[in-house]
Amino acid sequence: MKDDYRQLLKPDVINSVAGLTLISRVIVDGYLSGLNRSRSVGAGLEFSQYRGYEPGDDLRLLDWKMLARSGRYYVKQSEIDTHISVKFIIDTSASMLHKESDISKRDYANVLIASLAHLAHSQGDATGLIALNDTTLEALQPALGKQHFNRFLYQLLQLRNEGSWPQDIASEKLHNRSHKELIFFITDFYENQDEITDMVKQLKTSRNEVTVLHLMGRNEYEFDYKGQVIFEDLESGTKVKVNTKEARDVYLEGLQQYITHAKEELLASGIGYELFMLDQHIGEALQLFLKKRAKLS
């Protein structure tokens, strides 16, 4: 199924619930199924002690290291069931329509979200969705079940990208401070000052985990343009003519300073950060990302 992945990244497939379901299943089954299920997305079960395996126990709870050491089957017995809500907050400003090699940031975000939601759904974690820009805020509260997962994908596909990121948004509208949540915030970090960074920092509490998935195009990241180019701001419509040779060094230096600053601000607040490039293989990029998460857990 791995070989089918790139063939599926077509508008008529990405933009249907059935197609997005298929893509997410291919990615999860092909690249993510071997990861430790209790840590790859949600928190799984909080470990308390071992007990002997009994017929009917969930095989996912078997401890294979104990089997190798003792030759006996043991399961990890939980003290508290800590299945959590996995919430996806997506930036639906117009800049997310930036496209490179026939895939936009929004398309890439949809596949990322669908794949992580599919994995969370298979682990028994509730999934929810919030999308916002400066004109609209749409929310689907976390829930379980196949029907909800299909509705989740349908609502994801119905979202419209327009405007810019809101200058001021109360974080209470975006998360429940009383519940244990894993929040993925998907954005291209296109901000005028620090409005996105400040909002994300407000999401973090002692009861949740927050990770920013930053999307960029390769040309955008490396400024791989030549000659005189007219750039258009997708959010304001402003156009500017640029001599790319003269602008390249200044742009790249400013971009790296910005990314470093944003990343340090987030990490200092206990918030995870991962950069995804539009030309990256989504399955392999997610696999690497989730392995890093597992090591930090």
C-alpha positions as CSV (number, residue, x, y, z in Angstrom):
1,M,0.0,0.0,0.0
2,K,3.0,2.3,0.5
3,D,3.5,2.7,-3.3
4,D,-0.1,3.9,-3.7
5,Y,0.4,7.0,-1.5
6,R,1.6,9.6,-4.0
7,Q,-0.9,8.4,-6.6
8,L,-3.7,9.4,-4.2
9,L,-2.6,13.0,-3.8
10,K,-5.0,14.3,-6.4
11,P,-7.7,16.9,-6.0
12,D,-10.6,14.6,-6.7
13,V,-9.3,12.1,-4.1
14,I,-8.1,14.6,-1.4
15,N,-11.4,16.6,-1.6
16,S,-13.8,13.7,-0.8
17,V,-14.5,12.0,2.5
18,A,-14.0,8.6,0.9
19,G,-10.7,9.7,-0.7
20,L,-9.4,11.3,2.5
21,T,-10.4,8.2,4.5
22,L,-8.4,6.0,2.0
23,I,-5.4,8.2,2.2
24,S,-5.4,8.3,6.0
25,R,-5.7,4.6,6.1
26,V,-2.8,4.0,3.7
27,I,-0.6,6.4,5.7
28,V,-1.5,4.9,9.1
29,D,-1.3,1.3,8.0
30,G,1.8,1.8,5.9
31,Y,3.9,4.1,8.1
32,L,2.4,4.5,11.6
33,S,1.0,1.1,12.6
34,G,4.3,-0.1,14.1
35,L,4.6,2.8,16.5
36,N,3.9,2.3,20.2
37,R,0.1,2.8,20.1
38,S,-0.2,4.2,23.6
39,R,2.1,7.1,22.9
40,S,2.0,7.8,19.1
41,V,-1.0,10.2,19.4
42,G,-3.0,10.0,22.7
43,A,-1.8,9.1,26.1
44,G,-3.3,5.6,26.1
45,L,-3.2,4.0,29.5
46,E,-1.4,5.2,32.6
47,F,0.8,2.3,33.8
48,S,0.4,1.0,37.3
49,Q,1.6,-2.6,37.6
50,Y,2.0,-5.9,35.7
51,R,-0.3,-8.9,36.0
52,G,-0.4,-12.2,34.2
53,Y,-2.1,-12.4,30.8
54,E,-5.7,-13.7,30.8
55,P,-7.8,-14.9,27.8
56,G,-9.7,-11.9,26.4
57,D,-7.1,-9.3,27.4
58,D,-6.3,-6.6,24.8
59,L,-3.2,-7.9,23.0
60,R,-2.0,-4.3,22.6
61,L,-1.3,-4.3,26.4
62,L,1.1,-7.2,26.3
63,D,4.6,-6.2,27.4
64,W,7.0,-7.9,24.9
65,K,10.1,-6.9,26.8
66,M,8.8,-8.9,29.9
67,L,8.0,-11.8,27.6
68,A,11.6,-11.8,26.2
69,R,13.1,-11.6,29.8
70,S,10.8,-14.1,31.5
71,G,9.2,-16.2,28.8
72,R,5.8,-15.4,30.3
73,Y,3.0,-13.2,29.1
74,Y,2.3,-10.1,31.2
75,V,0.0,-7.1,30.6
76,K,0.4,-3.6,31.9
77,Q,-2.5,-3.0,34.3
78,S,-3.7,0.6,34.3
79,E,-4.6,2.6,37.4
80,I,-6.5,5.3,35.5
81,D,-7.9,5.2,32.0
82,T,-6.4,8.3,30.4
83,H,-7.8,8.3,27.0
84,I,-7.9,11.9,26.0
85,S,-9.5,14.3,23.5
86,V,-7.3,14.9,20.5
87,K,-8.2,18.4,19.1
88,F,-7.0,19.9,15.8
89,I,-7.0,23.6,15.5
90,I,-6.4,24.7,11.9
91,D,-5.5,28.1,10.6
92,T,-7.9,28.8,7.7
93,S,-6.5,32.2,6.7
94,A,-6.0,32.8,3.0
95,S,-2.2,32.3,3.1
96,M,-2.8,28.6,3.6
97,L,-3.9,28.4,0.0
98,H,-0.2,28.9,-1.1
99,K,0.5,26.0,-3.5
100,E,3.7,24.3,-4.7
101,S,3.8,21.4,-7.1
102,D,0.0,21.0,-7.3
103,I,-0.5,20.7,-3.5
104,S,-1.5,23.6,-1.2
105,K,-0.8,24.0,2.4
106,R,-4.5,23.5,3.0
107,D,-4.4,20.1,1.1
108,Y,-1.3,19.0,3.0
109,A,-2.9,20.1,6.3
110,N,-6.1,18.1,5.5
111,V,-4.0,14.9,4.9
112,L,-2.0,15.5,8.1
113,I,-5.1,16.0,10.2
114,A,-7.0,13.1,8.6
115,S,-4.0,10.7,9.3
116,L,-3.5,11.8,12.9
117,A,-7.3,11.7,13.5
118,H,-7.5,8.2,12.0
119,L,-4.7,7.0,14.3
120,A,-6.4,8.6,17.3
121,H,-9.7,7.1,16.3
122,S,-8.2,3.7,16.1
123,Q,-6.7,4.1,19.6
124,G,-10.1,5.0,21.1
125,D,-9.4,8.7,21.6
126,A,-12.0,11.3,20.9
127,T,-11.3,13.8,18.1
128,G,-12.4,17.4,17.6
129,L,-11.8,20.2,15.1
130,I,-11.6,23.9,15.3
131,A,-11.0,26.2,12.3
132,L,-10.6,29.9,12.4
133,N,-9.6,33.1,10.6
134,D,-10.5,36.7,11.3
135,T,-14.1,36.3,9.9
136,T,-15.2,32.8,11.1
137,L,-14.7,30.2,13.8
138,E,-16.1,26.7,13.3
139,A,-16.0,23.9,15.9
140,L,-16.8,20.3,16.1
141,Q,-16.6,19.0,19.7
142,P,-14.5,15.9,20.4
143,A,-16.4,12.6,20.2
144,L,-15.9,9.0,19.5
145,G,-17.3,6.6,16.9
146,K,-17.2,5.9,13.2
147,Q,-20.1,8.2,12.4
148,H,-18.3,11.1,14.2
149,F,-15.0,10.4,12.3
150,N,-16.8,10.6,9.0
151,R,-18.5,13.9,10.1
152,F,-15.0,15.1,11.2
153,L,-13.6,14.5,7.7
154,Y,-16.7,16.1,6.1
155,Q,-16.4,19.2,8.2
156,L,-12.7,19.4,7.5
157,L,-13.3,19.4,3.8
158,Q,-16.1,22.1,4.0
159,L,-13.8,24.7,5.6
160,R,-13.1,27.9,3.7
161,N,-9.8,29.7,3.7
162,E,-10.2,33.5,3.7
163,G,-8.9,36.6,5.4
164,S,-6.1,36.6,7.9
165,W,-5.4,35.3,11.4
166,P,-7.4,37.2,14.0
167,Q,-5.4,39.8,15.9
168,D,-7.1,38.8,19.2
169,I,-8.8,35.6,20.1
170,A,-9.7,34.3,23.5
171,S,-8.1,31.0,24.1
172,E,-11.1,29.8,26.1
173,K,-13.0,29.5,22.8
174,L,-10.4,27.0,21.5
175,H,-10.0,24.5,24.3
176,N,-11.4,23.2,27.5
177,R,-9.1,23.9,30.4
178,S,-10.8,21.4,32.7
179,H,-10.2,18.4,30.4
180,K,-7.1,16.5,29.4
181,E,-6.4,17.3,25.7
182,L,-3.8,16.8,23.1
183,I,-3.9,19.9,20.8
184,F,-2.4,20.0,17.3
185,F,-2.3,23.5,15.9
186,I,-1.7,23.5,12.1
187,T,-0.6,26.8,10.6
188,D,1.9,28.4,8.2
189,F,2.7,30.9,11.0
190,Y,1.9,33.9,8.7
191,E,1.5,36.6,11.3
192,N,2.1,40.4,11.4
193,Q,3.5,40.5,14.9
194,D,3.2,37.7,17.5
195,E,-0.6,37.1,17.4
196,I,-0.3,33.4,16.5
197,T,2.6,32.7,18.9
198,D,0.8,34.5,21.8
199,M,-2.4,32.6,21.2
200,V,-0.7,29.2,21.1
201,K,1.1,30.0,24.4
202,Q,-2.3,30.7,26.0
203,L,-3.5,27.2,25.0
204,K,-0.9,25.5,27.2
205,T,-2.1,24.3,30.6
206,S,-0.9,21.8,33.1
207,R,-3.5,19.3,31.9
208,N,-2.9,19.4,28.2
209,E,-0.2,18.9,25.5
210,V,0.1,21.4,22.6
211,T,2.1,20.9,19.5
212,V,2.4,23.3,16.5
213,L,2.7,21.7,13.0
214,H,4.3,24.5,10.9
215,L,3.7,24.1,7.1
216,M,5.9,25.7,4.5
217,G,6.6,25.3,0.8
218,R,10.1,24.4,-0.3
219,N,10.4,27.5,-2.5
220,E,9.1,29.6,0.3
221,Y,11.6,28.1,2.7
222,E,14.7,28.3,0.4
223,F,13.6,31.3,-1.6
224,D,14.3,29.3,-4.8
225,Y,13.3,32.0,-7.3
226,K,15.2,33.7,-10.1
227,G,15.0,37.1,-11.8
228,Q,12.3,39.7,-11.2
229,V,9.3,38.1,-9.5
230,I,6.0,39.6,-8.5
231,F,4.8,38.3,-5.1
232,E,1.2,38.6,-4.0
233,D,0.1,38.6,-0.4
234,L,-2.8,36.1,-0.4
235,E,-4.4,37.7,2.6
236,S,-4.2,41.4,1.7
237,G,-3.9,41.2,-2.1
238,T,-0.8,43.4,-2.0
239,K,1.7,42.8,-4.8
240,V,5.3,43.7,-4.8
241,K,8.0,43.2,-7.5
242,V,11.2,41.8,-6.1
243,N,14.7,41.3,-7.5
244,T,15.3,37.8,-6.1
245,K,19.0,37.9,-6.3
246,E,19.2,41.0,-4.2
247,A,16.5,40.0,-1.7
248,R,17.5,36.3,-1.2
249,D,20.1,36.7,1.6
250,V,18.1,39.2,3.5
251,Y,14.9,37.1,3.2
252,L,16.6,33.9,4.3
253,E,18.3,35.5,7.3
254,G,15.1,37.1,8.4
255,L,13.2,33.8,8.0
256,Q,15.6,31.8,10.0
257,Q,15.6,34.4,12.8
258,Y,11.8,34.3,12.8
259,I,11.6,30.5,12.9
260,T,14.2,30.3,15.6
261,H,12.5,32.9,17.7
262,A,9.1,31.3,17.4
263,K,10.4,27.9,18.1
264,E,12.3,29.0,21.2
265,E,9.2,30.9,22.5
266,L,7.1,27.8,22.1
267,L,9.6,25.4,23.6
268,A,10.1,27.7,26.6
269,S,6.3,27.4,27.2
270,G,6.4,23.6,27.0
271,I,4.9,23.5,23.5
272,G,6.1,21.2,20.8
273,Y,7.1,22.4,17.3
274,E,7.6,20.5,14.1
275,L,8.2,21.9,10.6
276,F,6.6,20.1,7.6
277,M,7.6,20.9,4.0
278,L,5.0,20.5,1.2
279,D,7.4,18.3,-0.8
280,Q,7.9,16.0,2.2
281,H,6.4,12.5,2.0
282,I,3.6,12.9,4.6
283,G,3.7,9.3,5.8
284,E,7.5,9.4,6.4
285,A,7.3,12.9,7.9
286,L,4.6,11.8,10.3
287,Q,6.5,8.6,11.2
288,L,9.6,10.7,12.1
289,F,7.5,13.2,14.1
290,L,5.7,10.6,16.2
291,K,8.9,8.7,16.9
292,K,10.4,11.9,18.3
293,R,7.2,12.5,20.4
294,A,7.6,8.9,21.8
295,K,11.2,9.6,22.9
296,L,10.1,12.7,24.7
297,S,7.3,11.1,26.5
